[in-house]
Amino acid sequence: MIVVIKSDCPRQEIELLFTALCRWSIVPEVSIGKQKLEIILVGDTTEIDAQEIKKLSPFIEQVLRINKPLKWASL
């Protein structure tokens, strides 16, 4: 899953999100872009409801479920 965060999200809110997401036994990884911040949820997310994640913070813009394995790319 990918959680897209609004660009004006305070750092403290991101830390609270990390704490909340770790309760599902997944590993959150941050990807910082020029205009958005994304949290990639690594692990088995099949049992996690995207709406539950969206309710965690008003700064969450959207939650995307990835059906195929995500491959990290490096430049």
N, C-alpha and C positions, 0 to 999 in steps of 0.2 A: 504494500500500500504506500501511497505517497500522500502526505499531508501538506497542502500548500498554505503558507502563512502570509498574511498581509505584511507589506513592507514596513508599516509603522508599529509593528509589534515590539513592545519593550523586552529587553533581555530577561528580566525577572519572569515575565510570562512564559518565555521559551523554556526557562529552567523548570517552571511548574509543569509545563506540558511534558517535558522529558520524564519527570518523576511519575506523572500520571500514566504515561505510555508504558513505562517499565513494569507496571503492575500486571500487564498482559503477557509477561515473559517473552518480550520481543526486544530487539536492540534498535533504538532510534539513531539514525545517522543524519547529519545535517549537510545540506547542499545549499550553498549561498550563491545566488545569482545577482545580476545587476539590479533587478527590480523585485525579485521575490526570494523568499526563503522557503526551502522545502525540507521536510523531515521524511526520510525514507525509513519505513518500518521493515526491518530485516527479521525474518523468522516466519513461523506459521501464523498467518493472519486470517485463515479461513473461518474461524469462529468469531472474529471481531466484527461487530456491526459498525459500518462507516458512520452512521448517524450518532452512535455513542461517542465516537471520537470527535465529531463535529461539535457536540455539546460541551466539550471540555473547555473551549475558549471562544470568545467572540472574534478573536483575531484569525481563526481558521477560515480560510476562504473556500477551500474545497478539499474533499478526500477522494482520492482515486484508487480504485482497486486494480491491481496488476494481475492479470490471469496467467501470463507467461513469466518464466523466470527472468528477472532483471539482471542484465550484465553491466557491471561498472566499466566505464571506459576512461582511459587516462590519455592525456595529450603529451 
